[in-house]
């Protein structure tokens, strides 16, 4: 058998020898070369993504030496010279900007590339992101200080007043994550997100903040899945759709909102509908502390726990392992889902950034803040 067929076409030994012609050998050799190029291309793309990720997480310009050092700490061993070559390529593609001695910084195009590239590598990314942000947030309900996790959603300035009305209905029905949010005007910064001109941003509390609160109280929380929860007469009935966090590269509620699968607005008005929720597990032995922290957080506007299960018992027909209890938490993007259902275009990013708890305000204050900004000319004209 020709050497260039070995290991590439596993069933070649079944072919009659008369079919293995010079033409066949040449074709297979080219195929092997194409496969090798593809492998190298994938390796190159992964290295490029790793470099862009370092720049994104640094939030400031970095040089090749610092990037190479960060890569080594994460298990990717690239020389400084190799990193510089990748950065030169990134400059030519518009993904990074060369600031001279200060180093490179990530551009908006680079952020987009980092978000969209290598989808296969990002399967399970949501689960990892949940753990990462839970560890990074610092909010302590006992002291009422620290950072919480925000989802960030943007809309056109002219749509903002009506959008806030739709969101208020959801918060009033206690179908959002707590009562607090933050308003971002053009040019403002929410965490590491800068609000573009002509848009208004709303930062809503992410349900992963519950994980962070529990983690810092030494309660290990396992996030199982996000799903569509059917509400009937204001009572959780069942999950109709679920997406496991370790099997997706997108936040489940983002998917449901984009697919127009929610009816959060109807649930807020009538008590029945489909809303975003997530299922978590906590140690049974920690249930008393879980309930105490949930109640305390709710009083501080960071609530969102819809149901707490019993030890070793299914919750809404979702089984839990021995020694665990289930927990159902409202989706932080539910207010945004109601807004989209009403026909207002929006772009959302779940688990986007960290924000100081003290910067959040009660949702009832958002319309007043928007009106003030309009009168001052910071956000379109006053209405």
C-alpha positions in Angstrom: 0.0 0.0 0.0 1.4 3.4 -0.9 2.8 5.3 2.1 0.8 8.4 1.5 -2.4 6.4 2.1 -1.5 5.1 5.5 -3.6 6.5 8.4 -5.8 8.7 6.2 -8.3 6.4 4.5 -8.9 3.6 7.0 -10.7 1.3 4.6 -8.1 1.4 1.9 -7.1 -2.2 2.5 -10.5 -3.2 1.2 -9.9 -1.6 -2.2 -8.9 -3.9 -5.2 -5.3 -3.2 -6.1 -6.2 -2.3 -9.6 -8.1 0.8 -8.3 -5.0 2.2 -6.7 -3.7 4.0 -9.7 -1.1 6.8 -9.8 -4.0 9.2 -10.1 -5.6 7.8 -6.9 -2.3 8.1 -5.1 -1.8 11.7 -6.2 -5.3 12.6 -5.1 -4.8 11.0 -1.7 -1.5 12.7 -1.3 -3.0 16.1 -2.0 -5.8 15.3 0.5 -3.2 14.5 3.1 -1.5 17.8 2.5 -4.8 19.6 2.8 -5.5 17.9 6.1 -2.1 18.9 7.4 -2.7 22.5 6.3 -6.1 22.4 8.0 -4.4 21.1 11.2 -1.9 23.9 11.1 -4.6 26.4 10.4 -6.6 25.3 13.5 -3.5 25.4 15.6 -2.7 28.9 14.4 -6.3 30.1 15.0 -6.2 28.7 18.5 -3.0 30.5 19.3 -4.3 33.7 17.9 -7.5 33.4 19.9 -5.3 32.8 23.1 -3.4 36.0 22.4 -6.5 38.0 21.8 -8.0 36.6 25.0 -5.0 37.8 27.0 -5.4 41.3 25.6 -9.2 41.2 26.4 -8.6 40.1 30.0 -5.8 42.6 30.6 -8.1 45.6 29.7 -5.0 47.6 28.9 -2.3 47.6 26.2 0.3 44.8 26.5 3.6 44.1 24.8 4.8 40.8 23.3 6.8 39.9 26.4 3.9 40.3 28.8 1.6 38.4 26.5 4.0 35.5 26.2 4.4 35.4 30.0 0.6 35.3 30.4 0.3 32.5 27.8 2.9 30.4 29.6 0.9 30.7 32.8 -2.2 29.4 31.0 -0.3 26.5 29.5 0.5 27.9 26.0 4.3 28.1 25.5 5.1 30.6 22.7 8.3 32.6 22.4 8.2 36.4 22.4 9.2 36.5 18.8 6.3 34.1 17.8 3.9 36.3 19.7 5.1 39.4 17.9 4.6 37.6 14.6 1.0 36.8 15.6 0.5 40.4 16.7 1.7 41.7 13.4 -0.8 39.5 11.7 -3.6 40.7 14.1 -2.7 44.3 13.3 -3.1 43.6 9.6 -6.5 42.1 10.2 -7.6 45.0 12.3 -8.0 42.9 15.4 -5.3 44.8 17.4 -4.0 48.3 17.4 -0.2 49.0 17.7 0.4 51.7 20.3 4.1 51.7 20.0 6.1 51.2 23.2 2.8 50.8 25.2 2.1 47.6 23.2 -1.1 46.4 21.6 -4.8 46.8 22.5 -7.8 44.8 21.3 -10.1 46.5 18.8 -13.8 46.1 18.5 -13.2 43.9 15.5 -10.8 41.8 17.6 -13.4 41.4 20.3 -15.9 40.2 17.8 -13.4 37.7 16.3 -12.7 36.4 19.8 -16.4 35.9 20.4 -17.1 34.1 17.2 -14.0 32.1 16.5 -13.5 28.4 17.2 -17.0 27.5 18.3 -16.0 23.9 18.9 -13.4 25.0 21.4 -16.1 27.1 23.2 -18.5 24.2 23.9 -18.7 24.2 27.7 -17.5 27.9 27.7 -20.7 29.0 29.6 -20.1 26.6 32.4 -16.5 27.8 32.7 -17.6 31.4 32.6 -20.1 30.8 35.4 -17.3 29.5 37.6 -14.9 32.3 36.6 -17.3 35.1 37.4 -18.6 33.4 40.6 -15.0 33.4 41.8 -14.3 37.0 40.7 -17.3 38.7 42.2 -16.9 40.0 45.7 -20.4 41.1 46.9 -21.1 40.3 50.5 -24.7 40.7 51.5 -23.7 41.1 55.2 -21.6 44.3 54.4 -23.6 45.3 51.3 -20.4 45.9 49.4 -18.5 44.4 46.5 -19.0 43.6 42.9 -21.9 41.7 41.3 -22.3 40.2 37.8 -24.1 42.1 35.1 -25.8 41.2 31.8 -25.5 44.1 29.4 -28.3 44.9 26.8 -28.4 47.8 24.4 -31.3 49.5 22.5 -31.8 52.6 20.4 -32.1 55.8 22.4 -35.6 56.4 21.0 -36.8 53.0 22.2 -35.5 53.3 25.7 -38.6 54.9 27.4 -40.9 52.1 26.1 -38.3 49.5 26.9 -38.1 50.5 30.5 -41.9 50.3 30.8 -41.8 46.7 29.6 -39.0 45.9 32.0 -40.7 47.5 34.9 -43.7 45.1 34.5 -41.4 42.1 34.8 -39.6 43.4 37.9 -42.9 44.3 39.5 -44.1 40.7 39.0 -40.8 39.5 40.6 -39.8 37.6 37.5 -36.5 39.3 37.2 -33.2 38.8 39.1 -33.9 41.1 42.1 -34.9 44.7 41.7 -31.7 46.5 40.8 -30.2 47.6 37.5 -28.0 50.3 36.1 -28.6 52.6 33.1 -25.8 53.4 30.7 -25.9 56.5 28.4 -23.8 57.1 25.3 -20.2 57.3 26.3 -20.8 55.7 29.7 -18.9 52.6 30.8 -20.6 49.6 32.5 -17.7 47.5 33.8 -15.6 47.0 30.7 -18.4 47.9 28.3 -18.5 51.4 26.7 -22.0 52.4 25.5 -21.9 53.4 21.8 -23.3 56.6 20.5 -27.0 56.6 19.8 -27.6 53.7 22.1 -28.8 53.2 25.7 -27.5 50.3 27.8 -29.2 48.6 30.7 -27.2 46.4 33.0 -29.4 43.7 34.7 -28.3 41.5 37.5 -27.1 38.1 36.3 -28.4 35.0 38.1 -24.8 33.8 38.4 -24.5 36.4 41.2 -26.3 33.9 43.4 -23.5 31.4 42.7 -20.9 34.0 43.8 -22.8 34.8 47.0 -23.0 31.1 47.9 -19.3 30.5 46.9 -18.0 33.2 49.2 -20.1 31.6 52.0 -18.3 28.3 51.3 -21.3 26.7 49.6 -20.4 24.9 46.5 -23.0 25.4 43.8 -23.3 23.3 40.6 -25.0 25.0 37.7 -26.8 22.3 35.7 -28.8 24.1 32.9 -30.7 27.1 31.7 -34.2 26.5 30.4 -37.7 27.8 29.7 -39.8 27.5 32.8 -43.6 27.3 32.5 -45.4 29.4 35.0 -49.1 28.7 35.7 -51.0 31.0 38.1 -47.7 32.5 39.2 -46.5 29.0 40.3 -43.5 27.2 38.6 -44.9 24.1 36.8 -42.2 22.5 34.7 -39.3 23.1 32.4 -40.3 22.9 28.7 -36.8 23.3 27.2 -33.3 22.9 28.7 -29.8 23.6 27.5 -26.9 22.2 29.7 -24.2 24.8 30.4 -21.4 22.3 29.7 -22.7 21.6 26.2 -23.2 25.1 24.8 -21.1 28.1 23.7 -24.0 30.6 24.2 -26.0 31.5 27.2 -29.3 29.5 27.1 -31.6 32.5 27.7 -29.9 34.5 25.0 -30.8 31.6 22.6 -34.4 31.5 23.8 -34.8 35.3 23.4 -33.3 35.4 19.9 -35.6 32.5 19.0 -38.7 34.3 20.3 -39.5 31.4 22.5 -40.3 33.3 25.7 -43.6 34.9 26.9 -42.3 36.8 29.9 -44.5 39.8 29.3 -47.6 37.6 29.3 -46.3 35.9 32.5 -45.9 39.2 34.2 -49.4 40.4 33.2 -51.4 37.2 33.7 -49.2 34.9 35.9 -48.9 32.3 33.2 -46.2 32.0 30.5 -42.7 30.9 29.6 -39.7 32.6 31.2 -36.0 32.0 31.5 -34.7 30.2 34.6 -31.8 28.1 35.6 -31.4 24.9 37.7 -28.7 24.6 40.3 -27.7 22.1 42.9 -26.4 22.8 46.4 -25.3 20.5 49.2 -28.2 19.4 51.3 -26.3 20.1 54.5 -26.1 23.8 53.4 -29.8 24.3 52.9 -30.4 26.4 56.0 -27.6 28.8 55.0 -28.8 28.8 51.4 -32.3 29.9 52.5 -30.9 32.5 54.8 -28.6 34.0 52.2 -31.4 33.9 49.6 -33.7 35.8 51.9 -31.1 38.3 52.8 -30.1 38.9 49.2 -33.7 39.4 48.2 -34.1 42.2 50.8 -31.1 43.9 49.3 -32.6 43.7 45.8 -30.4 40.8 44.6 -33.0 38.1 45.0 -34.2 35.7 42.3 -34.5 32.3 43.8 -37.9 30.9 42.7 -37.8 27.5 44.4 -35.7 25.5 46.7 -36.0 21.7 46.7 -35.7 19.1 49.4 -32.7 17.0 50.1 -32.3 14.1 47.6 -35.7 14.9 46.1 -36.5 15.9 42.5 -37.5 19.6 41.9 -40.1 20.0 39.1 -39.3 16.5 38.1 -35.6 17.2 37.8 -33.7 14.6 39.8 -30.7 15.5 41.9 -27.9 13.2 43.3 -27.8 11.9 46.8 -26.8 14.6 49.3 -27.9 17.5 47.0 -30.9 19.7 46.7 -32.3 21.6 43.7 -32.5 25.3 43.2 -34.4 27.3 40.6 -33.3 30.9 39.9 -35.0 33.5 37.7 -33.1 34.5 34.5 -31.5 37.9 34.7 -32.4 38.7 31.1 -36.2 38.1 31.7 -36.9 41.9 31.7 -35.0 42.2 28.3 -37.0 39.2 27.0 -40.3 41.1 27.6 -38.9 44.1 25.9 -37.9 42.1 22.8 -41.4 40.4 22.8 -43.0 43.8 22.5 -41.0 44.4 19.3 -38.1 46.5 20.5 -34.8 45.5 18.9 -32.0 44.8 21.4 -28.6 43.2 21.6 -27.7 41.4 24.8 -24.7 39.8 26.3 -25.2 37.6 29.3 -22.6 37.3 32.1 -20.8 40.3 30.5 -19.0 42.2 33.3 -18.6 43.0 37.0 -20.1 46.1 38.6 -20.0 47.6 42.0 -23.2 46.9 44.0 -23.3 50.6 45.0 -23.7 51.7 41.4 -27.0 49.8 41.0 -30.4 51.5 41.5 -33.9 50.3 42.0 -35.6 49.6 38.7 -38.3 52.3 39.5 -35.5 55.0 39.3 -34.5 54.1 35.7 -37.2 56.2 33.9 -36.4 59.3 36.0 -32.7 58.9 35.2 -33.5 58.6 31.5 -35.7 61.7 31.5 -33.0 63.7 33.3 -30.4 62.6 30.7 -32.7 63.6 27.9 -33.3 67.1 29.4 -29.5 67.5 29.7 -29.1 66.4 26.0 -27.1 63.3 26.9 -29.5 60.9 25.3 -31.5 62.3 22.4 -34.3 64.8 22.9 -36.7 65.0 25.9 -40.2 63.7 25.3 
